[in-house]
């Protein structure tokens, strides 16, 4: 990945983690609610993988927020 892509993935992962913790959900609970593998949640949060739009939709739905809210983060260099 390019630097900008890496930073974007890191910020996205941090946002997922932030919202998950605020919702008082463990990675396992979020994975179950989103019907995705538990290790996928961790890998997304750590920016180890890029995820599909379908998974992003499932995560937002499981977190009870709009998809656009997952992309509401400051660009950090």
Buried (B, 14 or more C-beta within 10 A) or exposed (E): EEEEEEBBBBBBBBBBBEBBEEBEBEBEBBBBBBEBEBEBBBBBBEBEBEBEEEBBEBBBBBBEBEBEEBEEBEEEE
